Amino acid sequence: MSDVPQNARQGRLIEGSLYLFEGAAAFGLISGAAFVSAIGQFLLGGILALLALAVFLRFKRRGKRRRKASQP
């Protein structure tokens, strides 16, 4: 199978969600401050996830090095 249908589907999904957000903002259901706060929380979550992944990989690498040094 080709990636084209999956990419097109994902693009339609993103575009649809943006239209939904635009409609909600036009009716006054979502203010600018709430949107900025939500985006900030998503960015913070992403940064913390990357930090957790980096710590996990560092501990995993350190464990391999210790096992390799203890073997004769």
PQR file with spaces between the fields and no chain letter, atoms N, CA, C, O and H, PARSE charges and radii, in Angstrom:
ATOM       1  N    MET     1       0.831   -1.191    0.000 -0.4000 1.5000
ATOM       2  CA   MET     1       0.000    0.000    0.000 -0.0000 2.0000
ATOM       3  C    MET     1       0.866    1.241    0.000  0.5500 1.7000
ATOM       4  O    MET     1       2.013    1.225    0.447 -0.5500 1.4000
ATOM       5  N    SER     2       0.305    2.293   -0.501 -0.4000 1.5000
ATOM       6  CA   SER     2       1.026    3.545   -0.603 -0.0000 2.0000
ATOM       7  C    SER     2       0.726    4.431    0.599  0.5500 1.7000
ATOM       8  O    SER     2      -0.301    4.273    1.259 -0.5500 1.4000
ATOM       9  H    SER     2      -0.627    2.306   -0.864  0.4000 1.0000
ATOM      10  N    ASP     3       1.634    5.365    0.877 -0.4000 1.5000
ATOM      11  CA   ASP     3       1.441    6.301    1.981 -0.0000 2.0000
ATOM      12  C    ASP     3       0.490    7.431    1.618  0.5500 1.7000
ATOM      13  O    ASP     3       0.037    8.157    2.502 -0.5500 1.4000
ATOM      14  H    ASP     3       2.468    5.494    0.341  0.4000 1.0000
ATOM      15  N    VAL     4       0.183    7.593    0.361 -0.4000 1.5000
ATOM      16  CA   VAL     4      -0.629    8.724   -0.076 -0.0000 2.0000
ATOM      17  C    VAL     4      -2.001    8.746    0.589  0.5500 1.7000
ATOM      18  O    VAL     4      -2.388    9.800    1.094 -0.5500 1.4000
ATOM      19  H    VAL     4       0.551    7.003   -0.357  0.4000 1.0000
ATOM      20  N    PRO     5      -2.769    7.642    0.622 -0.5600 1.5000
ATOM      21  CA   PRO     5      -4.082    7.714    1.271  0.2800 2.0000
ATOM      22  C    PRO     5      -3.996    8.038    2.756  0.5500 1.7000
ATOM      23  O    PRO     5      -4.840    8.773    3.267 -0.5500 1.4000
ATOM      24  N    GLN     6      -3.002    7.511    3.460 -0.4000 1.5000
ATOM      25  CA   GLN     6      -2.849    7.798    4.885 -0.0000 2.0000
ATOM      26  C    GLN     6      -2.536    9.271    5.108  0.5500 1.7000
ATOM      27  O    GLN     6      -3.105    9.894    6.005 -0.5500 1.4000
ATOM      28  H    GLN     6      -2.316    6.913    3.044  0.4000 1.0000
ATOM      29  N    ASN     7      -1.633    9.838    4.299 -0.4000 1.5000
ATOM      30  CA   ASN     7      -1.293   11.247    4.444 -0.0000 2.0000
ATOM      31  C    ASN     7      -2.481   12.131    4.116  0.5500 1.7000
ATOM      32  O    ASN     7      -2.701   13.146    4.776 -0.5500 1.4000
ATOM      33  H    ASN     7      -1.170    9.332    3.571  0.4000 1.0000
ATOM      34  N    ALA     8      -3.258   11.751    3.092 -0.4000 1.5000
ATOM      35  CA   ALA     8      -4.428   12.531    2.729 -0.0000 2.0000
ATOM      36  C    ALA     8      -5.467   12.472    3.841  0.5500 1.7000
ATOM      37  O    ALA     8      -6.111   13.476    4.147 -0.5500 1.4000
ATOM      38  H    ALA     8      -3.079   10.926    2.556  0.4000 1.0000
ATOM      39  N    ARG     9      -5.632   11.308    4.442 -0.4000 1.5000
ATOM      40  CA   ARG     9      -6.591   11.167    5.539 -0.0000 2.0000
ATOM      41  C    ARG     9      -6.164   11.995    6.737  0.5500 1.7000
ATOM      42  O    ARG     9      -6.991   12.654    7.368 -0.5500 1.4000
ATOM      43  H    ARG     9      -5.109   10.492    4.193  0.4000 1.0000
ATOM      44  N    GLN    10      -4.893   11.965    7.048 -0.4000 1.5000
ATOM      45  CA   GLN    10      -4.387   12.734    8.177 -0.0000 2.0000
ATOM      46  C    GLN    10      -4.540   14.229    7.911  0.5500 1.7000
ATOM      47  O    GLN    10      -4.878   14.989    8.818 -0.5500 1.4000
ATOM      48  H    GLN    10      -4.222   11.429    6.535  0.4000 1.0000
ATOM      49  N    GLY    11      -4.295   14.650    6.684 -0.4000 1.5000
ATOM      50  CA   GLY    11      -4.453   16.057    6.330 -0.0000 2.0000
ATOM      51  C    GLY    11      -5.897   16.507    6.452  0.5500 1.7000
ATOM      52  O    GLY    11      -6.168   17.607    6.933 -0.5500 1.4000
ATOM      53  H    GLY    11      -4.020   14.033    5.947  0.4000 1.0000
ATOM      54  N    ARG    12      -6.834   15.657    6.016 -0.4000 1.5000
ATOM      55  CA   ARG    12      -8.252   16.006    6.144 -0.0000 2.0000
ATOM      56  C    ARG    12      -8.663   16.085    7.602  0.5500 1.7000
ATOM      57  O    ARG    12      -9.470   16.937    7.973 -0.5500 1.4000
ATOM      58  H    ARG    12      -6.613   14.763    5.625  0.4000 1.0000
ATOM      59  N    LEU    13      -8.116   15.203    8.437 -0.4000 1.5000
ATOM      60  CA   LEU    13      -8.429   15.215    9.859 -0.0000 2.0000
ATOM      61  C    LEU    13      -7.929   16.505   10.517  0.5500 1.7000
ATOM      62  O    LEU    13      -8.647   17.126   11.301 -0.5500 1.4000
ATOM      63  H    LEU    13      -7.460   14.511    8.136  0.4000 1.0000
ATOM      64  N    ILE    14      -6.713   16.895   10.198 -0.4000 1.5000
ATOM      65  CA   ILE    14      -6.163   18.128   10.758 -0.0000 2.0000
ATOM      66  C    ILE    14      -6.939   19.333   10.268  0.5500 1.7000
ATOM      67  O    ILE    14      -7.255   20.231   11.049 -0.5500 1.4000
ATOM      68  H    ILE    14      -6.130   16.391    9.561  0.4000 1.0000
ATOM      69  N    GLU    15      -7.248   19.361    8.983 -0.4000 1.5000
ATOM      70  CA   GLU    15      -7.994   20.484    8.431 -0.0000 2.0000
ATOM      71  C    GLU    15      -9.397   20.568    9.032  0.5500 1.7000
ATOM      72  O    GLU    15      -9.893   21.662    9.305 -0.5500 1.4000
ATOM      73  H    GLU    15      -6.992   18.632    8.348  0.4000 1.0000
ATOM      74  N    GLY    16     -10.030   19.425    9.237 -0.4000 1.5000
ATOM      75  CA   GLY    16     -11.357   19.407    9.850 -0.0000 2.0000
ATOM      76  C    GLY    16     -11.329   19.929   11.276  0.5500 1.7000
ATOM      77  O    GLY    16     -12.220   20.673   11.685 -0.5500 1.4000
ATOM      78  H    GLY    16      -9.627   18.537    9.016  0.4000 1.0000
ATOM      79  N    SER    17     -10.303   19.541   12.037 -0.4000 1.5000
ATOM      80  CA   SER    17     -10.200   20.026   13.414 -0.0000 2.0000
ATOM      81  C    SER    17      -9.945   21.530   13.453  0.5500 1.7000
ATOM      82  O    SER    17     -10.421   22.221   14.354 -0.5500 1.4000
ATOM      83  H    SER    17      -9.579   18.937   11.705  0.4000 1.0000
ATOM      84  N    LEU    18      -9.194   22.036   12.477 -0.4000 1.5000
ATOM      85  CA   LEU    18      -8.973   23.480   12.422 -0.0000 2.0000
ATOM      86  C    LEU    18     -10.254   24.225   12.075  0.5500 1.7000
ATOM      87  O    LEU    18     -10.504   25.303   12.614 -0.5500 1.4000
ATOM      88  H    LEU    18      -8.807   21.475   11.745  0.4000 1.0000
ATOM      89  N    TYR    19     -11.068   23.667   11.184 -0.4000 1.5000
ATOM      90  CA   TYR    19     -12.366   24.281   10.875 -0.0000 2.0000
ATOM      91  C    TYR    19     -13.277   24.265   12.101  0.5500 1.7000
ATOM      92  O    TYR    19     -13.997   25.232   12.350 -0.5500 1.4000
ATOM      93  H    TYR    19     -10.865   22.792   10.746  0.4000 1.0000
ATOM      94  N    LEU    20     -13.250   23.185   12.859 -0.4000 1.5000
ATOM      95  CA   LEU    20     -14.044   23.095   14.078 -0.0000 2.0000
ATOM      96  C    LEU    20     -13.598   24.151   15.083  0.5500 1.7000
ATOM      97  O    LEU    20     -14.431   24.812   15.703 -0.5500 1.4000
ATOM      98  H    LEU    20     -12.665   22.400   12.657  0.4000 1.0000
ATOM      99  N    PHE    21     -12.289   24.311   15.246 -0.4000 1.5000
ATOM     100  CA   PHE    21     -11.771   25.323   16.158 -0.0000 2.0000
ATOM     101  C    PHE    21     -12.150   26.729   15.693  0.5500 1.7000
ATOM     102  O    PHE    21     -12.520   27.578   16.504 -0.5500 1.4000
ATOM     103  H    PHE    21     -11.612   23.774   14.742  0.4000 1.0000
ATOM     104  N    GLU    22     -12.057   26.967   14.395 -0.4000 1.5000
ATOM     105  CA   GLU    22     -12.402   28.275   13.852 -0.0000 2.0000
ATOM     106  C    GLU    22     -13.877   28.596   14.090  0.5500 1.7000
ATOM     107  O    GLU    22     -14.224   29.728   14.429 -0.5500 1.4000
ATOM     108  H    GLU    22     -11.756   26.277   13.737  0.4000 1.0000
ATOM     109  N    GLY    23     -14.736   27.605   13.912 -0.4000 1.5000
ATOM     110  CA   GLY    23     -16.157   27.816   14.167 -0.0000 2.0000
ATOM     111  C    GLY    23     -16.440   28.096   15.629  0.5500 1.7000
ATOM     112  O    GLY    23     -17.253   28.964   15.948 -0.5500 1.4000
ATOM     113  H    GLY    23     -14.454   26.686   13.636  0.4000 1.0000
ATOM     114  N    ALA    24     -15.777   27.369   16.526 -0.4000 1.5000
ATOM     115  CA   ALA    24     -15.970   27.594   17.963 -0.0000 2.0000
ATOM     116  C    ALA    24     -15.468   28.972   18.377  0.5500 1.7000
ATOM     117  O    ALA    24     -16.070   29.626   19.229 -0.5500 1.4000
ATOM     118  H    ALA    24     -15.117   26.664   16.267  0.4000 1.0000
ATOM     119  N    ALA    25     -14.377   29.409   17.780 -0.4000 1.5000
ATOM     120  CA   ALA    25     -13.843   30.743   18.099 -0.0000 2.0000
ATOM     121  C    ALA    25     -14.769   31.834   17.562  0.5500 1.7000
ATOM     122  O    ALA    25     -14.915   32.883   18.189 -0.5500 1.4000
ATOM     123  H    ALA    25     -13.888   28.878   17.088  0.4000 1.0000
ATOM     124  N    ALA    26     -15.394   31.597   16.407 -0.4000 1.5000
ATOM     125  CA   ALA    26     -16.305   32.586   15.834 -0.0000 2.0000
ATOM     126  C    ALA    26     -17.535   32.762   16.712  0.5500 1.7000
ATOM     127  O    ALA    26     -18.059   33.872   16.812 -0.5500 1.4000
ATOM     128  H    ALA    26     -15.275   30.745   15.897  0.4000 1.0000
ATOM     129  N    PHE    27     -18.007   31.703   17.346 -0.4000 1.5000
ATOM     130  CA   PHE    27     -19.167   31.799   18.231 -0.0000 2.0000
ATOM     131  C    PHE    27     -18.780   32.284   19.626  0.5500 1.7000
ATOM     132  O    PHE    27     -19.655   32.501   20.464 -0.5500 1.4000
ATOM     133  H    PHE    27     -17.582   30.801   17.264  0.4000 1.0000
ATOM     134  N    GLY    28     -17.505   32.455   19.884 -0.4000 1.5000
ATOM     135  CA   GLY    28     -17.047   32.936   21.183 -0.0000 2.0000
ATOM     136  C    GLY    28     -16.914   31.846   22.221  0.5500 1.7000
ATOM     137  O    GLY    28     -16.810   32.140   23.412 -0.5500 1.4000
ATOM     138  H    GLY    28     -16.794   32.279   19.202  0.4000 1.0000
ATOM     139  N    LEU    29     -16.914   30.593   21.796 -0.4000 1.5000
ATOM     140  CA   LEU    29     -16.793   29.491   22.747 -0.0000 2.0000
ATOM     141  C    LEU    29     -15.361   29.326   23.245  0.5500 1.7000
ATOM     142  O    LEU    29     -15.131   28.844   24.354 -0.5500 1.4000
ATOM     143  H    LEU    29     -16.998   30.355   20.829  0.4000 1.0000
ATOM     144  N    ILE    30     -14.410   29.725   22.422 -0.4000 1.5000
ATOM     145  CA   ILE    30     -12.999   29.601   22.781 -0.0000 2.0000
ATOM     146  C    ILE    30     -12.362   30.976   22.673  0.5500 1.7000
ATOM     147  O    ILE    30     -12.434   31.616   21.624 -0.5500 1.4000
ATOM     148  H    ILE    30     -14.596   30.116   21.521  0.4000 1.0000
ATOM     149  N    SER    31     -11.743   31.428   23.748 -0.4000 1.5000
ATOM     150  CA   SER    31     -11.063   32.722   23.698 -0.0000 2.0000
ATOM     151  C    SER    31      -9.597   32.526   23.338  0.5500 1.7000
ATOM     152  O    SER    31      -9.084   31.407   23.366 -0.5500 1.4000
ATOM     153  H    SER    31     -11.685   30.908   24.600  0.4000 1.0000
ATOM     154  N    GLY    32      -8.944   33.600   23.008 -0.4000 1.5000
ATOM     155  CA   GLY    32      -7.526   33.536   22.647 -0.0000 2.0000
ATOM     156  C    GLY    32      -6.663   33.075   23.800  0.5500 1.7000
ATOM     157  O    GLY    32      -5.706   32.326   23.605 -0.5500 1.4000
ATOM     158  H    GLY    32      -9.361   34.508   22.985  0.4000 1.0000
ATOM     159  N    ALA    33      -7.000   33.523   25.016 -0.4000 1.5000
ATOM     160  CA   ALA    33      -6.199   33.154   26.186 -0.0000 2.0000
ATOM     161  C    ALA    33      -6.293   31.650   26.457  0.5500 1.7000
ATOM     162  O    ALA    33      -5.297   31.014   26.804 -0.5500 1.4000
ATOM     163  H    ALA    33      -7.778   34.131   25.174  0.4000 1.0000
ATOM     164  N    ALA    34      -7.490   31.086   26.298 -0.4000 1.5000
ATOM     165  CA   ALA    34      -7.648   29.650   26.539 -0.0000 2.0000
ATOM     166  C    ALA    34      -6.864   28.850   25.505  0.5500 1.7000
ATOM     167  O    ALA    34      -6.259   27.829   25.831 -0.5500 1.4000
ATOM     168  H    ALA    34      -8.299   31.602   26.016  0.4000 1.0000
ATOM     169  N    PHE    35      -6.876   29.313   24.270 -0.4000 1.5000
ATOM     170  CA   PHE    35      -6.147   28.622   23.207 -0.0000 2.0000
ATOM     171  C    PHE    35      -4.646   28.673   23.469  0.5500 1.7000
ATOM     172  O    PHE    35      -3.957   27.662   23.329 -0.5500 1.4000
ATOM     173  H    PHE    35      -7.367   30.143   24.006  0.4000 1.0000
ATOM     174  N    VAL    36      -4.142   29.829   23.843 -0.4000 1.5000
ATOM     175  CA   VAL    36      -2.708   29.975   24.125 -0.0000 2.0000
ATOM     176  C    VAL    36      -2.314   29.115   25.324  0.5500 1.7000
ATOM     177  O    VAL    36      -1.237   28.520   25.333 -0.5500 1.4000
ATOM     178  H    VAL    36      -4.701   30.650   23.957  0.4000 1.0000
ATOM     179  N    SER    37      -3.170   29.050   26.322 -0.4000 1.5000
ATOM     180  CA   SER    37      -2.888   28.222   27.490 -0.0000 2.0000
ATOM     181  C    SER    37      -2.835   26.742   27.108  0.5500 1.7000
ATOM     182  O    SER    37      -1.952   26.016   27.567 -0.5500 1.4000
ATOM     183  H    SER    37      -4.045   29.534   26.315  0.4000 1.0000
ATOM     184  N    ALA    38      -3.762   26.297   26.282 -0.4000 1.5000
ATOM     185  CA   ALA    38      -3.773   24.894   25.852 -0.0000 2.0000
ATOM     186  C    ALA    38      -2.527   24.565   25.035  0.5500 1.7000
ATOM     187  O    ALA    38      -1.913   23.516   25.231 -0.5500 1.4000
ATOM     188  H    ALA    38      -4.479   26.886   25.909  0.4000 1.0000
ATOM     189  N    ILE    39      -2.156   25.452   24.125 -0.4000 1.5000
ATOM     190  CA   ILE    39      -0.948   25.221   23.319 -0.0000 2.0000
ATOM     191  C    ILE    39       0.286   25.169   24.217  0.5500 1.7000
ATOM     192  O    ILE    39       1.169   24.336   24.012 -0.5500 1.4000
ATOM     193  H    ILE    39      -2.655   26.304   23.966  0.4000 1.0000
ATOM     194  N    GLY    40       0.348   26.043   25.197 -0.4000 1.5000
ATOM     195  CA   GLY    40       1.480   26.046   26.134 -0.0000 2.0000
ATOM     196  C    GLY    40       1.574   24.753   26.913  0.5500 1.7000
ATOM     197  O    GLY    40       2.668   24.238   27.143 -0.5500 1.4000
ATOM     198  H    GLY    40      -0.370   26.719   25.363  0.4000 1.0000
ATOM     199  N    GLN    41       0.419   24.222   27.325 -0.4000 1.5000
ATOM     200  CA   GLN    41       0.431   22.960   28.071 -0.0000 2.0000
ATOM     201  C    GLN    41       0.874   21.803   27.184  0.5500 1.7000
ATOM     202  O    GLN    41       1.603   20.922   27.639 -0.5500 1.4000
ATOM     203  H    GLN    41      -0.469   24.641   27.138  0.4000 1.0000
ATOM     204  N    PHE    42       0.444   21.793   25.925 -0.4000 1.5000
ATOM     205  CA   PHE    42       0.889   20.738   25.009 -0.0000 2.0000
ATOM     206  C    PHE    42       2.393   20.832   24.767  0.5500 1.7000
ATOM     207  O    PHE    42       3.077   19.810   24.722 -0.5500 1.4000
ATOM     208  H    PHE    42      -0.149   22.509   25.555  0.4000 1.0000
ATOM     209  N    LEU    43       2.906   22.039   24.612 -0.4000 1.5000
ATOM     210  CA   LEU    43       4.353   22.194   24.414 -0.0000 2.0000
ATOM     211  C    LEU    43       5.127   21.753   25.647  0.5500 1.7000
ATOM     212  O    LEU    43       6.156   21.086   25.534 -0.5500 1.4000
ATOM     213  H    LEU    43       2.349   22.869   24.648  0.4000 1.0000
ATOM     214  N    LEU    44       4.636   22.124   26.822 -0.4000 1.5000
ATOM     215  CA   LEU    44       5.297   21.719   28.057 -0.0000 2.0000
ATOM     216  C    LEU    44       5.282   20.201   28.207  0.5500 1.7000
ATOM     217  O    LEU    44       6.279   19.603   28.612 -0.5500 1.4000
ATOM     218  H    LEU    44       3.800   22.666   26.914  0.4000 1.0000
ATOM     219  N    GLY    45       4.160   19.585   27.882 -0.4000 1.5000
ATOM     220  CA   GLY    45       4.074   18.124   27.939 -0.0000 2.0000
ATOM     221  C    GLY    45       5.055   17.464   26.991  0.5500 1.7000
ATOM     222  O    GLY    45       5.675   16.459   27.338 -0.5500 1.4000
ATOM     223  H    GLY    45       3.350   20.071   27.553  0.4000 1.0000
ATOM     224  N    GLY    46       5.203   18.022   25.793 -0.4000 1.5000
ATOM     225  CA   GLY    46       6.162   17.477   24.831 -0.0000 2.0000
ATOM     226  C    GLY    46       7.594   17.602   25.311  0.5500 1.7000
ATOM     227  O    GLY    46       8.392   16.675   25.168 -0.5500 1.4000
ATOM     228  H    GLY    46       4.700   18.839   25.511  0.4000 1.0000
ATOM     229  N    ILE    47       7.912   18.742   25.877 -0.4000 1.5000
ATOM     230  CA   ILE    47       9.268   18.961   26.385 -0.0000 2.0000
ATOM     231  C    ILE    47       9.567   18.008   27.542  0.5500 1.7000
ATOM     232  O    ILE    47      10.653   17.433   27.614 -0.5500 1.4000
ATOM     233  H    ILE    47       7.264   19.494   25.993  0.4000 1.0000
ATOM     234  N    LEU    48       8.597   17.845   28.449 -0.4000 1.5000
ATOM     235  CA   LEU    48       8.810   16.930   29.570 -0.0000 2.0000
ATOM     236  C    LEU    48       8.915   15.484   29.108  0.5500 1.7000
ATOM     237  O    LEU    48       9.678   14.706   29.682 -0.5500 1.4000
ATOM     238  H    LEU    48       7.715   18.312   28.391  0.4000 1.0000
ATOM     239  N    ALA    49       8.161   15.113   28.078 -0.4000 1.5000
ATOM     240  CA   ALA    49       8.263   13.750   27.538 -0.0000 2.0000
ATOM     241  C    ALA    49       9.640   13.518   26.926  0.5500 1.7000
ATOM     242  O    ALA    49      10.223   12.449   27.109 -0.5500 1.4000
ATOM     243  H    ALA    49       7.542   15.745   27.611  0.4000 1.0000
ATOM     244  N    LEU    50      10.160   14.495   26.211 -0.4000 1.5000
ATOM     245  CA   LEU    50      11.506   14.361   25.644 -0.0000 2.0000
ATOM     246  C    LEU    50      12.566   14.261   26.737  0.5500 1.7000
ATOM     247  O    LEU    50      13.521   13.494   26.615 -0.5500 1.4000
ATOM     248  H    LEU    50       9.686   15.363   26.062  0.4000 1.0000
ATOM     249  N    LEU    51      12.396   15.034   27.798 -0.4000 1.5000
ATOM     250  CA   LEU    51      13.332   14.973   28.914 -0.0000 2.0000
ATOM     251  C    LEU    51      13.286   13.603   29.583  0.5500 1.7000
ATOM     252  O    LEU    51      14.330   13.040   29.910 -0.5500 1.4000
ATOM     253  H    LEU    51      11.620   15.658   27.897  0.4000 1.0000
ATOM     254  N    ALA    52      12.087   13.062   29.789 -0.4000 1.5000
ATOM     255  CA   ALA    52      11.951   11.732   30.394 -0.0000 2.0000
ATOM     256  C    ALA    52      12.577   10.665   29.507  0.5500 1.7000
ATOM     257  O    ALA    52      13.219    9.741   30.007 -0.5500 1.4000
ATOM     258  H    ALA    52      11.238   13.520   29.523  0.4000 1.0000
ATOM     259  N    LEU    53      12.397   10.783   28.198 -0.4000 1.5000
ATOM     260  CA   LEU    53      12.998    9.830   27.268 -0.0000 2.0000
ATOM     261  C    LEU    53      14.521    9.902   27.329  0.5500 1.7000
ATOM     262  O    LEU    53      15.193    8.870   27.309 -0.5500 1.4000
ATOM     263  H    LEU    53      11.875   11.533   27.792  0.4000 1.0000
ATOM     264  N    ALA    54      15.066   11.114   27.405 -0.4000 1.5000
ATOM     265  CA   ALA    54      16.517   11.276   27.487 -0.0000 2.0000
ATOM     266  C    ALA    54      17.071   10.655   28.771  0.5500 1.7000
ATOM     267  O    ALA    54      18.116   10.005   28.744 -0.5500 1.4000
ATOM     268  H    ALA    54      14.521   11.952   27.422  0.4000 1.0000
ATOM     269  N    VAL    55      16.378   10.851   29.887 -0.4000 1.5000
ATOM     270  CA   VAL    55      16.832   10.267   31.154 -0.0000 2.0000
ATOM     271  C    VAL    55      16.769    8.741   31.078  0.5500 1.7000
ATOM     272  O    VAL    55      17.692    8.056   31.519 -0.5500 1.4000
ATOM     273  H    VAL    55      15.529   11.378   29.909  0.4000 1.0000
ATOM     274  N    PHE    56      15.675    8.209   30.516 -0.4000 1.5000
ATOM     275  CA   PHE    56      15.539    6.759   30.372 -0.0000 2.0000
ATOM     276  C    PHE    56      16.662    6.176   29.527  0.5500 1.7000
ATOM     277  O    PHE    56      17.260    5.163   29.891 -0.5500 1.4000
ATOM     278  H    PHE    56      14.925    8.765   30.157  0.4000 1.0000
ATOM     279  N    LEU    57      16.947    6.817   28.400 -0.4000 1.5000
ATOM     280  CA   LEU    57      18.012    6.308   27.529 -0.0000 2.0000
ATOM     281  C    LEU    57      19.375    6.408   28.193  0.5500 1.7000
ATOM     282  O    LEU    57      20.234    5.552   27.976 -0.5500 1.4000
ATOM     283  H    LEU    57      16.461    7.640   28.105  0.4000 1.0000
ATOM     284  N    ARG    58      19.584    7.438   28.997 -0.4000 1.5000
ATOM     285  CA   ARG    58      20.868    7.565   29.694 -0.0000 2.0000
ATOM     286  C    ARG    58      21.038    6.441   30.716  0.5500 1.7000
ATOM     287  O    ARG    58      22.109    5.841   30.809 -0.5500 1.4000
ATOM     288  H    ARG    58      18.887    8.133   29.174  0.4000 1.0000
ATOM     289  N    PHE    59      19.978    6.156   31.485 -0.4000 1.5000
ATOM     290  CA   PHE    59      20.063    5.063   32.460 -0.0000 2.0000
ATOM     291  C    PHE    59      20.238    3.720   31.769  0.5500 1.7000
ATOM     292  O    PHE    59      20.983    2.868   32.254 -0.5500 1.4000
ATOM     293  H    PHE    59      19.108    6.643   31.410  0.4000 1.0000
ATOM     294  N    LYS    60      19.571    3.522   30.658 -0.4000 1.5000
ATOM     295  CA   LYS    60      19.692    2.270   29.917 -0.0000 2.0000
ATOM     296  C    LYS    60      21.118    2.100   29.389  0.5500 1.7000
ATOM     297  O    LYS    60      21.676    1.005   29.450 -0.5500 1.4000
ATOM     298  H    LYS    60      18.966    4.214   30.263  0.4000 1.0000
ATOM     299  N    ARG    61      21.694    3.157   28.884 -0.4000 1.5000
ATOM     300  CA   ARG    61      23.059    3.102   28.359 -0.0000 2.0000
ATOM     301  C    ARG    61      24.065    2.857   29.478  0.5500 1.7000
ATOM     302  O    ARG    61      25.031    2.114   29.301 -0.5500 1.4000
ATOM     303  H    ARG    61      21.240    4.047   28.835  0.4000 1.0000
ATOM     304  N    ARG    62      23.834    3.487   30.636 -0.4000 1.5000
ATOM     305  CA   ARG    62      24.747    3.327   31.760 -0.0000 2.0000
ATOM     306  C    ARG    62      24.732    1.888   32.267  0.5500 1.7000
ATOM     307  O    ARG    62      25.770    1.358   32.661 -0.5500 1.4000
ATOM     308  H    ARG    62      23.049    4.090   30.780  0.4000 1.0000
ATOM     309  N    GLY    63      23.555    1.251   32.259 -0.4000 1.5000
ATOM     310  CA   GLY    63      23.454   -0.142   32.703 -0.0000 2.0000
ATOM     311  C    GLY    63      24.200   -1.086   31.789  0.5500 1.7000
ATOM     312  O    GLY    63      24.821   -2.036   32.266 -0.5500 1.4000
ATOM     313  H    GLY    63      22.711    1.681   31.938  0.4000 1.0000
ATOM     314  N    LYS    64      24.160   -0.854   30.499 -0.4000 1.5000
ATOM     315  CA   LYS    64      24.890   -1.696   29.547 -0.0000 2.0000
ATOM     316  C    LYS    64      26.390   -1.565   29.761  0.5500 1.7000
ATOM     317  O    LYS    64      27.125   -2.549   29.687 -0.5500 1.4000
ATOM     318  H    LYS    64      23.656   -0.082   30.111  0.4000 1.0000
ATOM     319  N    ARG    65      26.835   -0.352   30.025 -0.4000 1.5000
ATOM     320  CA   ARG    65      28.265   -0.127   30.223 -0.0000 2.0000
ATOM     321  C    ARG    65      28.751   -0.843   31.476  0.5500 1.7000
ATOM     322  O    ARG    65      29.846   -1.406   31.474 -0.5500 1.4000
ATOM     323  H    ARG    65      26.238    0.448   30.086  0.4000 1.0000
ATOM     324  N    ARG    66      27.945   -0.833   32.564 -0.4000 1.5000
ATOM     325  CA   ARG    66      28.340   -1.508   33.787 -0.0000 2.0000
ATOM     326  C    ARG    66      28.406   -3.020   33.617  0.5500 1.7000
ATOM     327  O    ARG    66      29.312   -3.670   34.139 -0.5500 1.4000
ATOM     328  H    ARG    66      27.055   -0.377   32.565  0.4000 1.0000
ATOM     329  N    ARG    67      27.427   -3.587   32.875 -0.4000 1.5000
ATOM     330  CA   ARG    67      27.423   -5.024   32.641 -0.0000 2.0000
ATOM     331  C    ARG    67      28.631   -5.435   31.811  0.5500 1.7000
ATOM     332  O    ARG    67      29.232   -6.481   32.053 -0.5500 1.4000
ATOM     333  H    ARG    67      26.691   -3.059   32.451  0.4000 1.0000
ATOM     334  N    LYS    68      28.983   -4.606   30.833 -0.4000 1.5000
ATOM     335  CA   LYS    68      30.105   -4.936   29.956 -0.0000 2.0000
ATOM     336  C    LYS    68      31.426   -4.866   30.738  0.5500 1.7000
ATOM     337  O    LYS    68      32.322   -5.671   30.489 -0.5500 1.4000
ATOM     338  H    LYS    68      28.495   -3.756   30.636  0.4000 1.0000
ATOM     339  N    ALA    69      31.560   -3.925   31.671 -0.4000 1.5000
ATOM     340  CA   ALA    69      32.793   -3.788   32.438 -0.0000 2.0000
ATOM     341  C    ALA    69      32.952   -4.912   33.460  0.5500 1.7000
ATOM     342  O    ALA    69      34.076   -5.296   33.782 -0.5500 1.4000
ATOM     343  H    ALA    69      30.832   -3.270   31.873  0.4000 1.0000
ATOM     344  N    SER    70      31.834   -5.446   33.975 -0.4000 1.5000
ATOM     345  CA   SER    70      31.939   -6.503   34.979 -0.0000 2.0000
ATOM     346  C    SER    70      32.230   -7.876   34.387  0.5500 1.7000
ATOM     347  O    SER    70      32.665   -8.772   35.111 -0.5500 1.4000
ATOM     348  H    SER    70      30.921   -5.134   33.714  0.4000 1.0000
ATOM     349  N    GLN    71      32.001   -8.063   33.093 -0.4000 1.5000
ATOM     350  CA   GLN    71      32.285   -9.360   32.474 -0.0000 2.0000
ATOM     351  C    GLN    71      33.776   -9.488   32.179  0.5500 1.7000
ATOM     352  O    GLN    71      34.404   -8.529   31.730 -0.5500 1.4000
ATOM     353  H    GLN    71      31.647   -7.335   32.506  0.4000 1.0000
ATOM     354  N    PRO    72      34.357  -10.687   32.433 -0.5600 1.5000
ATOM     355  CA   PRO    72      35.806  -10.861   32.190  0.2800 2.0000
ATOM     356  C    PRO    72      36.156  -10.961   30.741  0.5500 1.7000
ATOM     357  O    PRO    72      37.329  -11.108   30.397 -0.5500 1.4000
